Amino acid sequence: MADADGQGGRRLKHRGAEPAVPRRAHPDSTDHLSPVSGRPPFREYLSQLVERRHFIGMQAWSQSTTQHRGMLLGNVWLVLAPALDGLIYFMIFGLILRAGGAIENFFGYLVIGVFLFTYTSRTINSSATSIHNNRGLIRAFAFPRAVLPVAATLRETFAMLPVLITLIVLLIAVPPHALPTAAWVLLPVVFLVHAVFNQGIGFLLARIATALPDARQLIPYLLRLWFYGSAVMFAVDRFDSVPWIGQLVRINPMYQLLTIYRSLLLDATIPPIGQWVTVTLWALGALVVGALFFWRAEVSYGRE
């Protein structure tokens, strides 16, 4: 009995000396889980976006080269559509209504406005529908949702490159012939600023159009109003009969961008530094505000 008690005592003492085993989580516990979606800090969010730059580039390039697949003329429509727009506007406003006034090269003035504003309008429409059109992708994979409006802007930028070449050919070929000058070297600079501005507006409207689906129906009307309010087909002094409208047109970022394009391509002059600063601030301001605005609703995309 004593031996049994002694052995039992030793067994109890031995058990007391055993190290504690960590308690295993209950199978139903969620302590070890992390959310599959969420809004990371803005700096981390940008880092994730940069990590996916190759995917963004490939998706944008693929979509820009296949968007007219199945049509007889294929990607020729990338150039043909804005060219037909420019021709129709020139016939109506240049030949019939004589809206050119004192503008020496009204054809060049008009096609620059039509072609470059079309770039902005196409980018805005693509960005505004980028979340809605990719709901399946959003629900299936975890990635920064900003990938979609960025890819939309990049896709329209790729599609714009042959349009720019066509624009330059038209300016050179059609009287009164805008011949190349040293000022044309700055064309890629203003185009880059233009692309940044488009991206910022694209971010803003991507979130708005997702939260308010009716906004997708209103955007074409707002773009048409912006089109006429950017001096695309009229000289800006046409708006001076109502002073506040004339002032509003002059501070319009699209009017500022188009003015720089026209100065470089038609007038062979480099706009003053103040005008460059103005459009750059518009572009950077739109990009920063738009990116932050879009990021704040990150967890809501794809739930509609």
C-alpha positions as CSV (number, residue, x, y, z in Angstrom):
1,M,0.0,0.0,0.0
2,A,2.9,2.3,0.9
3,D,4.6,1.4,-2.3
4,A,1.4,2.1,-4.2
5,D,1.1,5.4,-2.4
6,G,4.7,6.2,-3.1
7,Q,4.4,5.3,-6.7
8,G,1.2,7.3,-6.9
9,G,2.9,10.2,-5.2
10,R,5.7,10.0,-7.7
11,R,3.3,9.8,-10.6
12,L,1.5,12.9,-9.3
13,K,4.7,14.7,-8.8
14,H,5.9,13.7,-12.2
15,R,2.6,15.0,-13.7
16,G,3.0,18.3,-12.0
17,A,6.4,18.7,-13.5
18,E,5.2,18.2,-17.1
19,P,5.3,21.5,-19.2
20,A,2.0,23.0,-20.0
21,V,0.7,22.1,-23.4
22,P,-0.6,25.2,-25.4
23,R,-4.4,25.1,-25.7
24,R,-5.5,24.3,-29.2
25,A,-8.1,26.6,-30.7
26,H,-11.5,25.3,-30.9
27,P,-12.5,24.3,-34.5
28,D,-15.3,26.9,-34.4
29,S,-12.9,29.7,-33.2
30,T,-12.3,32.6,-35.6
31,D,-9.3,34.1,-33.7
32,H,-6.9,32.8,-36.3
33,L,-8.8,34.1,-39.4
34,S,-8.2,37.3,-41.2
35,P,-10.7,39.1,-43.5
36,V,-10.5,38.3,-47.2
37,S,-11.3,41.8,-48.2
38,G,-10.8,45.2,-46.6
39,R,-9.3,48.6,-47.1
40,P,-5.5,48.7,-46.4
41,P,-3.7,51.9,-45.6
42,F,-3.4,54.2,-48.6
43,R,0.3,53.8,-49.0
44,E,0.0,50.0,-48.9
45,Y,-2.9,50.2,-51.3
46,L,-0.7,52.1,-53.8
47,S,2.1,49.6,-53.3
48,Q,-0.3,46.8,-54.2
49,L,-1.4,48.7,-57.3
50,V,2.2,49.1,-58.5
51,E,2.8,45.4,-57.9
52,R,0.0,44.6,-60.4
53,R,1.3,47.0,-63.1
54,H,2.1,44.2,-65.5
55,F,-1.4,42.8,-65.3
56,I,-2.8,46.3,-65.8
57,G,-0.7,46.9,-68.9
58,M,-1.5,43.5,-70.5
59,Q,-5.2,43.9,-69.8
60,A,-5.3,47.4,-71.2
61,W,-3.3,46.5,-74.3
62,S,-5.4,43.4,-74.9
63,Q,-8.7,45.2,-74.6
64,S,-7.6,48.2,-76.7
65,T,-6.6,45.9,-79.6
66,T,-9.7,43.7,-79.5
67,Q,-12.5,46.1,-78.7
68,H,-13.6,46.2,-82.4
69,R,-13.1,42.5,-83.0
70,G,-15.7,41.1,-85.3
71,M,-16.2,44.3,-87.3
72,L,-15.2,44.5,-90.9
73,L,-12.8,47.4,-90.4
74,G,-11.6,46.3,-87.0
75,N,-9.3,48.7,-85.2
76,V,-9.5,51.2,-88.1
77,W,-12.6,52.5,-86.2
78,L,-10.2,53.8,-83.5
79,V,-9.1,56.4,-86.1
80,L,-12.2,56.5,-88.3
81,A,-14.7,57.4,-85.5
82,P,-13.1,60.6,-84.3
83,A,-12.2,61.5,-88.0
84,L,-15.9,61.2,-88.9
85,D,-16.8,63.3,-85.9
86,G,-14.4,66.0,-86.9
87,L,-15.6,66.0,-90.5
88,I,-19.2,66.3,-89.5
89,Y,-18.5,69.1,-87.1
90,F,-16.4,70.9,-89.7
91,M,-19.2,70.6,-92.3
92,I,-21.8,72.0,-89.9
93,F,-19.9,74.6,-88.0
94,G,-17.2,75.5,-90.5
95,L,-18.9,75.4,-93.9
96,I,-22.6,75.9,-93.0
97,L,-22.6,78.1,-89.9
98,R,-19.3,79.8,-90.5
99,A,-18.5,79.5,-86.8
100,G,-14.7,79.8,-87.4
101,G,-14.8,83.6,-87.4
102,A,-11.3,85.0,-87.1
103,I,-9.7,81.6,-86.4
104,E,-7.1,81.3,-89.2
105,N,-6.9,77.5,-89.2
106,F,-10.4,76.5,-88.1
107,F,-10.1,73.0,-89.4
108,G,-7.0,72.4,-87.2
109,Y,-8.7,74.2,-84.3
110,L,-11.8,72.0,-84.6
111,V,-10.1,68.6,-85.1
112,I,-7.7,69.2,-82.2
113,G,-10.7,70.0,-79.9
114,V,-12.8,67.1,-81.1
115,F,-10.1,64.4,-81.1
116,L,-8.6,65.4,-77.7
117,F,-12.0,65.9,-76.0
118,T,-13.1,62.5,-77.3
119,Y,-10.1,61.0,-75.5
120,T,-11.3,62.4,-72.2
121,S,-15.0,61.5,-72.8
122,R,-14.1,57.9,-73.7
123,T,-11.8,57.6,-70.7
124,I,-14.5,58.9,-68.3
125,N,-17.2,56.5,-69.8
126,S,-14.8,53.5,-69.5
127,S,-13.8,54.3,-66.0
128,A,-17.4,55.0,-64.8
129,T,-18.5,51.5,-65.9
130,S,-15.2,49.6,-65.0
131,I,-16.5,48.5,-61.6
132,H,-20.0,47.5,-62.8
133,N,-18.7,45.6,-65.8
134,N,-16.2,43.6,-63.7
135,R,-18.4,42.6,-60.8
136,G,-17.7,38.9,-61.3
137,L,-13.9,39.5,-61.3
138,I,-14.2,41.6,-58.1
139,R,-16.2,38.9,-56.3
140,A,-13.8,36.1,-57.4
141,F,-10.4,37.6,-56.7
142,A,-8.8,39.8,-54.1
143,F,-7.0,42.8,-55.6
144,P,-7.0,46.6,-55.3
145,R,-10.2,47.7,-57.1
146,A,-8.3,50.7,-58.5
147,V,-6.8,48.3,-61.0
148,L,-10.0,48.5,-63.0
149,P,-10.2,52.3,-63.6
150,V,-6.5,52.5,-64.1
151,A,-6.7,49.8,-66.8
152,A,-9.6,51.7,-68.4
153,T,-7.6,54.9,-68.6
154,L,-4.6,53.0,-69.9
155,R,-6.7,51.2,-72.5
156,E,-8.1,54.5,-73.9
157,T,-4.6,56.0,-73.8
158,F,-3.3,53.1,-76.0
159,A,-6.3,53.5,-78.3
160,M,-5.5,57.3,-78.5
161,L,-2.0,56.8,-79.9
162,P,-3.0,56.0,-83.5
163,V,-5.6,58.8,-83.3
164,L,-2.8,61.3,-82.4
165,I,-0.8,60.2,-85.4
166,T,-3.9,60.6,-87.6
167,L,-4.4,64.1,-86.1
168,I,-0.9,65.1,-86.9
169,V,-1.2,63.8,-90.5
170,L,-4.5,65.8,-91.0
171,L,-2.9,69.0,-89.6
172,I,-0.1,68.6,-92.1
173,A,-2.1,67.5,-95.1
174,V,-5.2,69.8,-94.9
175,P,-4.9,73.5,-95.8
176,P,-3.7,75.8,-94.4
177,H,-1.1,73.1,-93.4
178,A,0.3,73.2,-89.9
179,L,3.9,72.2,-90.5
180,P,6.0,70.6,-87.8
181,T,8.0,73.0,-85.6
182,A,10.2,72.7,-82.5
183,A,7.2,73.3,-80.3
184,W,5.8,69.9,-81.3
185,V,8.4,68.3,-79.2
186,L,6.4,69.2,-76.1
187,L,3.3,67.3,-77.4
188,P,4.1,64.1,-75.3
189,V,4.4,66.3,-72.2
190,V,0.9,67.9,-72.5
191,F,-0.5,64.5,-73.4
192,L,1.0,63.0,-70.2
193,V,-0.6,65.7,-68.2
194,H,-3.9,65.1,-70.0
195,A,-3.7,61.4,-69.2
196,V,-3.1,62.1,-65.5
197,F,-6.1,64.5,-65.4
198,N,-8.3,61.8,-67.1
199,Q,-7.2,59.2,-64.5
200,G,-8.2,61.5,-61.7
201,I,-11.6,62.2,-63.1
202,G,-11.9,58.5,-63.9
203,F,-11.4,57.6,-60.2
204,L,-14.0,60.1,-59.1
205,L,-16.7,58.9,-61.5
206,A,-15.9,55.2,-61.0
207,R,-17.0,55.5,-57.4
208,I,-19.9,57.8,-58.1
209,A,-21.3,55.6,-60.8
210,T,-21.0,52.6,-58.6
211,A,-22.8,54.1,-55.7
212,L,-25.4,55.9,-57.9
213,P,-26.1,53.7,-60.9
214,D,-28.3,56.5,-62.4
215,A,-25.1,58.6,-62.8
216,R,-24.1,56.3,-65.7
217,Q,-27.1,57.6,-67.6
218,L,-26.3,61.3,-66.7
219,I,-22.7,61.2,-67.7
220,P,-23.2,61.5,-71.5
221,Y,-25.3,64.6,-71.0
222,L,-22.7,66.2,-68.6
223,L,-20.0,65.4,-71.1
224,R,-21.9,67.0,-73.9
225,L,-22.3,70.2,-71.8
226,W,-18.6,70.1,-71.0
227,F,-17.8,69.6,-74.7
228,Y,-19.6,72.8,-75.6
229,G,-18.2,74.6,-72.6
230,S,-14.6,73.9,-73.5
231,A,-14.4,76.0,-76.7
232,V,-14.1,72.9,-78.8
233,M,-15.7,74.4,-81.9
234,F,-16.0,78.1,-81.0
235,A,-13.5,80.8,-80.2
236,V,-13.6,81.5,-76.5
237,D,-14.6,85.1,-77.0
238,R,-18.0,83.8,-78.2
239,F,-18.8,83.2,-74.5
240,D,-17.9,86.8,-73.4
241,S,-21.4,88.1,-74.0
242,V,-22.2,86.6,-70.6
243,P,-19.0,87.5,-68.6
244,W,-19.3,84.9,-65.9
245,I,-19.7,82.1,-68.5
246,G,-16.7,83.4,-70.4
247,Q,-14.7,83.3,-67.1
248,L,-15.9,79.9,-66.3
249,V,-14.8,78.5,-69.7
250,R,-11.4,80.1,-69.3
251,I,-10.7,78.3,-66.0
252,N,-12.1,75.0,-67.3
253,P,-9.2,72.5,-67.3
254,M,-10.2,71.1,-70.7
255,Y,-10.1,74.5,-72.3
256,Q,-6.7,75.0,-70.8
257,L,-5.4,71.7,-72.1
258,L,-6.9,72.3,-75.6
259,T,-5.3,75.8,-75.7
260,I,-1.9,74.3,-75.0
261,Y,-2.4,71.7,-77.7
262,R,-3.4,74.4,-80.2
263,S,-0.6,76.7,-79.3
264,L,2.0,73.9,-79.9
265,L,0.5,72.4,-83.0
266,L,-1.1,75.4,-84.8
267,D,0.7,78.5,-83.6
268,A,4.2,77.0,-83.1
269,T,4.4,78.8,-79.8
270,I,5.1,77.5,-76.3
271,P,2.5,78.6,-73.8
272,P,3.6,80.6,-70.8
273,I,4.8,78.8,-67.7
274,G,1.8,79.9,-65.8
275,Q,-0.5,78.0,-68.1
276,W,1.6,74.8,-67.7
277,V,1.5,75.2,-64.0
278,T,-2.3,75.6,-64.0
279,V,-2.9,72.4,-66.0
280,T,-0.4,70.4,-64.0
281,L,-2.1,71.5,-60.8
282,W,-5.5,70.5,-62.2
283,A,-4.1,67.1,-63.2
284,L,-2.3,66.3,-60.0
285,G,-5.2,67.7,-57.9
286,A,-7.7,65.5,-59.7
287,L,-5.4,62.5,-59.4
288,V,-4.8,62.8,-55.6
289,V,-8.4,63.7,-54.8
290,G,-9.8,61.1,-57.1
291,A,-7.5,58.3,-55.8
292,L,-8.3,59.0,-52.2
293,F,-12.0,59.3,-52.9
294,F,-12.0,56.0,-54.7
295,W,-9.9,54.2,-52.1
296,R,-12.2,55.2,-49.2
297,A,-15.0,53.1,-50.7
298,E,-12.8,50.1,-51.5
299,V,-14.8,47.5,-49.5
300,S,-18.1,48.5,-51.1
301,Y,-17.2,47.7,-54.7
302,G,-18.8,44.6,-56.2
303,R,-21.6,44.4,-53.5
304,E,-24.3,46.1,-55.6
